Amino acid sequence: EWFTFYETPQLNLLTVFFGVFFLVPGIISALKNVFSPRHYSNNSK
């Protein structure tokens, strides 16, 4: 019951899809920044 944002399941699937579509690239870029070696970021200056 907590995840029924809309009355129709199609809109629920669209909400989940766009949520994942926008969150995953942000998480991946953040993880790349955290786990990337420091000398690579220093050479790009």
FIKOLZA-1660 file (N, C-alpha, C; in steps of 0.1 Angstrom, whole numbers, plus 5000, padded with zeros to 4 digits):
% residues 45
   i   px   py   pz ch aa at
   1 5008 4988 5000  A  E  N
   1 5000 5000 5000  A  E CA
   1 5009 5013 5000  A  E  C
   2 5021 5011 5005  A  W  N
   2 5029 5023 5006  A  W CA
   2 5034 5028 4992  A  W  C
   3 5034 5019 4982  A  F  N
   3 5040 5022 4969  A  F CA
   3 5030 5025 4959  A  F  C
   4 5017 5027 4963  A  T  N
   4 5007 5030 4953  A  T CA
   4 5006 5045 4951  A  T  C
   5 5015 5051 4944  A  F  N
   5 5014 5066 4942  A  F CA
   5 5003 5070 4933  A  F  C
   6 4999 5061 4923  A  Y  N
   6 4989 5064 4914  A  Y CA
   6 4978 5053 4914  A  Y  C
   7 4967 5055 4908  A  E  N
   7 4956 5045 4908  A  E CA
   7 4959 5034 4898  A  E  C
   8 4966 5037 4887  A  T  N
   8 4968 5027 4877  A  T CA
   8 4982 5022 4878  A  T  C
   9 4984 5009 4876  A  P  N
   9 4998 5003 4877  A  P CA
   9 5007 5008 4866  A  P  C
  10 5002 5012 4855  A  Q  N
  10 5011 5017 4844  A  Q CA
  10 5018 5030 4849  A  Q  C
  11 5011 5039 4856  A  L  N
  11 5018 5051 4861  A  L CA
  11 5028 5047 4872  A  L  C
  12 5025 5037 4879  A  N  N
  12 5034 5033 4890  A  N CA
  12 5047 5028 4883  A  N  C
  13 5046 5020 4872  A  L  N
  13 5057 5014 4865  A  L CA
  13 5065 5026 4859  A  L  C
  14 5058 5036 4854  A  L  N
  14 5065 5047 4848  A  L CA
  14 5073 5055 4858  A  L  C
  15 5067 5056 4870  A  T  N
  15 5074 5064 4881  A  T CA
  15 5086 5056 4885  A  T  C
  16 5085 5043 4887  A  V  N
  16 5097 5035 4891  A  V CA
  16 5108 5035 4880  A  V  C
  17 5103 5035 4867  A  F  N
  17 5113 5035 4856  A  F CA
  17 5121 5048 4856  A  F  C
  18 5113 5059 4856  A  F  N
  18 5120 5072 4856  A  F CA
  18 5129 5074 4868  A  F  C
  19 5124 5069 4880  A  G  N
  19 5132 5071 4892  A  G CA
  19 5146 5064 4890  A  G  C
  20 5145 5051 4885  A  V  N
  20 5158 5044 4883  A  V CA
  20 5166 5050 4872  A  V  C
  21 5159 5055 4862  A  F  N
  21 5166 5060 4850  A  F CA
  21 5174 5073 4854  A  F  C
  22 5169 5081 4863  A  F  N
  22 5176 5093 4867  A  F CA
  22 5185 5091 4879  A  F  C
  23 5182 5081 4888  A  L  N
  23 5191 5079 4899  A  L CA
  23 5203 5071 4896  A  L  C
  24 5202 5061 4888  A  V  N
  24 5213 5052 4885  A  V CA
  24 5226 5059 4879  A  V  C
  25 5224 5067 4869  A  P  N
  25 5236 5074 4864  A  P CA
  25 5242 5083 4874  A  P  C
  26 5235 5090 4883  A  G  N
  26 5240 5098 4894  A  G CA
  26 5248 5090 4903  A  G  C
  27 5243 5078 4907  A  I  N
  27 5250 5069 4916  A  I CA
  27 5263 5064 4910  A  I  C
  28 5262 5060 4897  A  I  N
  28 5274 5055 4890  A  I CA
  28 5285 5065 4890  A  I  C
  29 5281 5078 4886  A  S  N
  29 5291 5088 4885  A  S CA
  29 5297 5091 4899  A  S  C
  30 5289 5091 4909  A  A  N
  30 5294 5093 4923  A  A CA
  30 5303 5082 4927  A  A  C
  31 5300 5070 4924  A  L  N
  31 5309 5059 4927  A  L CA
  31 5322 5060 4919  A  L  C
  32 5321 5064 4907  A  K  N
  32 5333 5066 4899  A  K CA
  32 5342 5077 4905  A  K  C
  33 5336 5087 4910  A  N  N
  33 5344 5098 4916  A  N CA
  33 5350 5093 4929  A  N  C
  34 5343 5085 4936  A  V  N
  34 5349 5080 4949  A  V CA
  34 5360 5070 4947  A  V  C
  35 5358 5061 4938  A  F  N
  35 5368 5050 4936  A  F CA
  35 5378 5052 4926  A  F  C
  36 5378 5064 4919  A  S  N
  36 5388 5066 4909  A  S CA
  36 5401 5070 4916  A  S  C
  37 5413 5066 4910  A  P  N
  37 5426 5070 4916  A  P CA
  37 5427 5085 4915  A  P  C
  38 5434 5091 4925  A  R  N
  38 5435 5105 4927  A  R CA
  38 5444 5111 4916  A  R  C
  39 5454 5104 4911  A  H  N
  39 5463 5110 4902  A  H CA
  39 5457 5113 4888  A  H  C
  40 5446 5105 4885  A  Y  N
  40 5439 5108 4872  A  Y CA
  40 5432 5121 4873  A  Y  C
  41 5426 5124 4884  A  S  N
  41 5419 5137 4885  A  S CA
  41 5428 5149 4886  A  S  C
  42 5440 5146 4891  A  N  N
  42 5450 5157 4892  A  N CA
  42 5456 5160 4878  A  N  C
  43 5458 5150 4870  A  N  N
  43 5463 5152 4857  A  N CA
  43 5454 5160 4847  A  N  C
  44 5441 5159 4850  A  S  N
  44 5431 5166 4842  A  S CA
  44 5431 5181 4843  A  S  C
  45 5438 5186 4853  A  K  N
  45 5438 5201 4855  A  K CA
  45 5446 5208 4844  A  K  C
% end
